[in-house]
Amino acid sequence: MDLLSGLLFAAVVLLVPATIGVFAIRDAGRRRAVESPAGRGLAAALVVGLLGALVAALLGRAPGQVALIGLLLAGSVAVWAPVARDRATRGLVAWALSLDVGVGYLVYVLVWMAGADLGTGEWVGGVLLWLLEAFVFLIGVGYLWELVDVLARRQWSSYVDASGALPTARRPFVSLHVPTHNEPPDMVIATLESLLALDYDDYEVLLVDNNTDDEALWRPVEAFCAQHDRLRFLHLADWPGYKSGALNEALRVTDPRAEVIGIVDADYLVRPDFLARCAPLLADPTVSFVQTPQDYRDWEEAGYFRRLYYSYGYFFDVSQRSRNERNGAIFGGTMGLIQRAQLEAVGGWDEWCITEDAELSLRLLRGGGRGIHIDQSFGHGIMPLTFEALKRQRYRWCFGGIQILRMHWRSLLPGRRTAANQLTMAQRWAYFVGGLQWFGDLASVLFTGFLLAGAIGLVTGHSIVVRQLSGLILLCLVALVVLGAVRSLALVRRTSGATWAEARGAFGLWLALGLTVARASAKGLVAREGAFLRTPKVRGELGWRHALRGNLTESGIALLCLAGAVVSLGHGGATGIVIGVLLLVHALGYGLAPVNSLAAIRADLPEDLRRRRASGLRSWTGPAARRGGILVALVATTCLGLLVVAAPVGAPDLTPTKDRIAGVVPRISDDTTRHPRPSVTGSATPGASLSATPTPGVPATLATAAPTSAAPAPTSAAPTRTVRATPTVAPTPTVVAGKPTASPTRKPATSGPPTARPTGRP
């Protein structure tokens, strides 16, 4: 224990300056010649070893232990020296020391438990807490890898600069698909007008309206499309499969000349050079998809929307950049392009997964494809206008990410590459950890239960915590919490240009969404299918009552944590103070939910968006969310019960002293049993209108999943995969005046072969 405690203490001390170095020093340029990477890594290992030995000597360790601690710390850095080829030395050191602290802490606690006189109940509670800490550490490693990769990388081998001269490669024909559902017609028409202005000749725009039952919403869009030869309109009523089903039908009626399929959300205003700069990259048949960042407009004037904007940026500023270096980028849906032949070869869009875009990218990469993330944005959409809408969006991302993990986890396990699974180890790591990161908020809720159990123990006078907070364990816990929070704030500020206040606000939004993500992850563990929540519109003035009503659960937990914190702080002692402070942190996180809801309501917006916010606001609570909350409550209650039955555990003496320191295309276009197909007459030339009538490395107590890809929150009913042998009601054609149509024939495709921030997307 003496050797282990000395090693852990030295690693904690050295980690602080190493972390500061990662954020404080900047490398100039994206491409920089790297000389003698192995030499730099070994030199860094030597320095770390000497400094670690010095710290151990100052602690009064014996000469033999001092030497051994220095060697172990030096070896932990040297083993990662090969990655110094692409990263600055400070990143290598910060990465290695972070692993030392995390692994050392887990081993230290496990060794202490093995030597303590614990009963059966105590062992159950202690092991449960240890496993939870180990799981959060694994999630944190994923965030830490991306953080160090982006901030300390000296050379970007896969970076694509789309801001220079226009590509000279062949320009393939592109079919842009714009899915809509119950969208305001003026907003959709604005998107179509921006697409008509693209500086590109060979493309079509196919707007597919999915199950919009109010004709007043889709008829004006249909009329607008009829006025332009480049636009085509497809209305689907009573259509199964939700957005994926609509996109699969759009693929069936796509112009036969199209080699590339593009997805643009109905609220995006697209730059004229989008296709001119991005589509030529897909002239290379080995490129499966190209994804550009999802960007937003009308966010600068209001503090809430500035915070939300910067919180969205993490995925594309950090995760996608890091993933792109290992061909593990995610296809995020809107503002992305896909090889049509490869899309059809893998079976089209999956109608089971509610994050169909990220799921598709995993299948494409598994088949040996290549994804490209471009670092420049080419369009701007609209962010969720209320905090409740943001919660629905995040719920969808999380549930979809866990669907992907449940469906494809076997493909992500370590193993050799095969013809059926060509994912590299780096790609598997990116998608597997990206999926696990969604469980960070569920772990945070469980940690809240452990802390409340500790507060209850202080009230009753019977310690029911399985581990006392003192000595070295206390030092490590505080260091990890503080460093994790500072890292998150500094990362947002460094990668986005946000102020410190805006970075704190973005971090606060992640915390405020914690219970929502925990609900989704709990439900994702037991439910195969998700739910697109639809609830009645709210009328009248919006204010603090709505903010409180829409976040009752978060408010209640915040008050409970606050009460526990008051009790713990009043009790005094190291354990009481630490439990009280951590409960205050958790209370702040949950309490930020109604605060952000009210801030969104009061945020200044342009008049058209203000009307949409007031008239389209929906209540958050729905059956799916309630069931997810019940699952979280059951798990937390079980954990608390295990702690209550555990006998008291005495606090070990861990104070640092001299003696002790503690290839065939599936017939998706011809399968009439999969969907009732609209009856179409006339030609499928551009302009035809088709209408038919038949979807960052926060520590344990602050665990939160970073956002993955951005897509509008759907408002349709719960998604269920519907397979119809024969339609109950035969689809009836609707012929738009002046636009005779005919059933098109699609000739074979002519070209072939990571939401996850992790949004989400794994």
Beta strands, then each sheet from edge to edge (+ up, - down):
strand 1: 174-180
strand 2: 203-210
strand 3: 231-236
strand 4: 260-263
strand 5: 269-270
strand 6: 287-291
strand 7: 295-296
strand 8: 336-339
strand 9: 370-373
strand 10: 379-381
strand 11: 689-693
strand 12: 732-733
sheet 1: 9+ 6+ 8- 4+ 1+ 2+ 3+ 11+ 12-
sheet 2: 5+ 10- 7-
end
